[in-house]
Amino acid sequence: MTVVTRFAPSPTGRLHVGNIRTALHNWLLARRHGGAFLLRIDDTDAARSLEEHVVAIRADLAWLGLHPDAEERQSARFGIYQAAFERLIAAGRVYRCYETQGELDLRRKVLLSRGLPPIYDRTALALTEADHAARAAAGEAPHWRFLLDHDTPITWTDGIRGAQHFDPRQMSDPVVRRADGSWLYMLPSVIDDIAMGVTDVLRGEDHVSNTATQVQMFTALGAAVPRFAHAALLTGSEGKLSKRLGALGMAEFREAGVEPEALIALLARLGTADPVDATIDADGLAAAFDLSRFGRAPARFDDAELDRVNAGVIHRLPFARVANRLPDGMDETAWLAIRPNLARVAEAADWWQVIKGPVAAPECDAETRLFLNQAAAVAATLDWAADPWGALTTALKEASGRKGKALFLPLRQALTGMDHGPDMKALLPLIGRDEALARLRC
């Protein structure tokens, strides 16, 4: 069987880090098995769905390199839903109800006060056709519930959580269609998964109870139940669910200088026993993707870990990938020289300023000033086409008797205005002879 996965966001807002993790898992599983990764825009909520969010979803996935093999939109599939719905009516698996929200809330309170589960009591099943006709004549439109099969326990083997068991008698028949004819999430999702040939559904553990209901919907429609896996939800680094995670969108990551490869590397391994490794690309992550490696404990999203991975990714980025993000005039030689010291590509501008100058001259005592002037005199005699830093430090070590920090630090401070930074062997030729001599003379 060809593996087919799907990512099904609602365009009622921007994608956040939890959404992207779900999309990534589905993309990785499809690639692992040479299958297809589908994008389904769940835009049945016409009032809240915005086209700008659809555009943003596509752009975010493209930025991350998660290119779907096909795309569907639920708003274009209402005819498919209606046909399946009519089949369920004929089979007696959906039924009409009229209770208001206030009435349902009161019933729940009564059940809870009696120590009973607050589930729908199926009162509407007792209505006759005459009752329905009377309500229609009075202008009442029904909402529709899916009739759970109480005689068939709901079970499946979850790809992450293992064996799952639900008693349908302890569950409410879910509302699947509102009185105005609009659809709720549960049934259209199942109909689409059947029609689109989805074989594997990977999503967050907050959907486990939905899956229990949807298992019976697949069966009622005469379809095979796909494989399900529910990943533990992300938590913040403080160890509790972080509201911030729900607001972290791709725009925020881009503005913060996070590379897409870093986000992919981190999210692919969060919640598993496998180490997060910046050197493994998306294809390598897909080849090793294994649901059995995921645990049930909450997966901790740590900003510091993301920073570490991001730096590792940047330290491997070729010049061609970043050329359009670097300061004017900065070439590949300069990029390779400063790359090991960057945590964000944008920091390249700071080091380009160090190279091109001017830099703030450090305050120094008379002894250091004498040493730097000695360095300037030596530097003026060097062959700058070879290794000026090696030649300069070797000559100064012999002439001054300095070594280690006493030798290198004053030179670095005078030449760059910094106590640390890129390898001076690579940096000094970029600064150039005349500029270096000017900085050493004080």
Buried (B, 14 or more C-beta within 10 A) or exposed (E): EEBBBBBBBBBEBBBBBBBBBBBBBBBBBBBBBEBBBBBBBBBBBEEEBEEEBBEBBBEBBEBBEBEBEEEBBBBEBBEBBBEBBEBBEEEEBBBBBBBEEEEBEEBBEEBEEEEEEBBBBBEBEEBEEEEBEEBEEEEEEBBBBBBBEEEEEBEBEBBBBEEBEBEBEEBBBBBBBEBEEEBBBBBBBBBBBBBBBBBBBBBBBEBBEBBBBBBBBBBBBEBEBBBBBBBBBBBBBEEEEBEBBBEBBBBBBBEBBBBBBBBBBBBBBBBBEBEBBBEBBBEEBBEBBEBEEBEEEBBBBBEEBBBBBBBBBBBEBEBEBBEEEBBEEBEEEBBEBBBEBBBBBBBBEBBBEBBBBEBEBBEBEEEBBEBBEBBBBBBBEBEBEEBBBEBBBEBBBEEBEBEEEEBBBBBBBBBBBBEEBBEBEBBBBBBBBEBBBBBBBB
